[in-house]
Amino acid sequence: MKEVANLIAEWQNARAQLAAIERAEHPDVVDRHGRTWTWVSKDLYRHCGNAAPADMINDFGLPSQKVLDNPNYGELCEICLNGRQRHVPDCKPEWNCSHAMHQREGES
C-alpha cells in the first residue's frame, strides 16, 4: 500500500512540475483595456467570465450592460465595470443557483 501511495505522490509531483512548465510557457496577456487574461489550456485565455484564444483577445471590448446585469458572470473587475453599476436581481431560493454574492441576507 505504501508503494501505491508513493507512486501517486510521484505522479502528483510530476503533474505539478509539468503544470508549472506549461504555465511558464504561457504568460498572462494584457489587452488594450489593461485587463489581464490568464492562460487556461492550449491557446485559451480567460478574464471575467470570458474565454478567448490569444489572437482574439484584443477583439473583445468592454462588457455591455446586459453582460453586467447577468449574474452568470460573477464578480467583474473594475476595468470591466468601467464605473458602471450592475443590476443583478437577487437569487430566489427555488432557483437553487450558486450566485451567493447576489442572495439576500440569511439565504444560501
N, C-alpha and C positions, 0 to 999 in steps of 0.2 A: 504494500500500500504506500509506503514511503517513496518507493521508486516512481510510482504514478504521480504522486504529489510533486516530486522533483521534476519530472518531465513536464507537468503542467506549468510549474513555476518557470522553467526554462523557456517554454513556448510563450508564456505571457511576457517574459523579459524580451525575447526576440521580437515579438509583435510591437512592444513599446519602442524598441530601438528602431524598427522599420518605420513606425508612425512618425517618430522624431525626424528621421531622414526625409520622409515624404513631405513633412511639414516644412522643413528647411528648404526643400526644392520649390516650394510654392509660397513665396512671401505674400503678405497681405497686399491688396490693391487699393489705392486711394483714388476715387473718381473725381470728376471736375467739380463736384459739390463739396468735396472734403470728407465724404463718407468712407469708412474703412470696410472693405469687403474681405472676409476671411475664407480661406480655401476649405472646401468640403471634401471633394473627391474628383479625380480625373481633371477636367478643366472647369469645374463648377465652383463658384464662389457664392457666399451668402451675406446678406445685410438686411436687417429689419424685416424679416419675413419674405424677402425676395431672394431668388437664386438665379444666377446667370453665368454663362461661360465668360471667361476673361475678356474676350474680344467684343462682348456686348455690353459690358458694364457701363461704359460712357454713354450708351444709348438710353439709359434709364434716367428719367427726370425725377423731380421730387414727387412723392406720392400725392395723388389727388385727394380732395376732401372725402370722397367716397371711401377711399382706402383708409384714411384716418378714422372714419366712423365705423369701420368694420372691426369687430372685436377679435376676429381670427388673426389679425396682425400683431396682437400682443403689445408689448412695450415698443415704442418707436423712439429713436434718438432725437436729440434737439435739432440736428440738421434736417431730418425728415419732417419733423413737426414744423420747422421754419416759422415759429411764432404763432402758429395756428392752434386752435383748440380741437380736441377730439370730442365727439358727441356720441359716445358708445352707450347704448342702453344697458341698464342693469340686467344681469342674467337672472332668470327665474329658476327656482329650484327644479321645476319639472323639465327644464331643458337638459339637465344633467350634463352641463358643459364644464370645461376646465378653465374658464376665464375668471379665475379667482380675483383678479385685480378689479373686476367690474361688478362683483357680487356685493349685495347690500351687507351692511354690518351685521354680524351674527349668523350669516348664512355661509355655507361652504359646500 
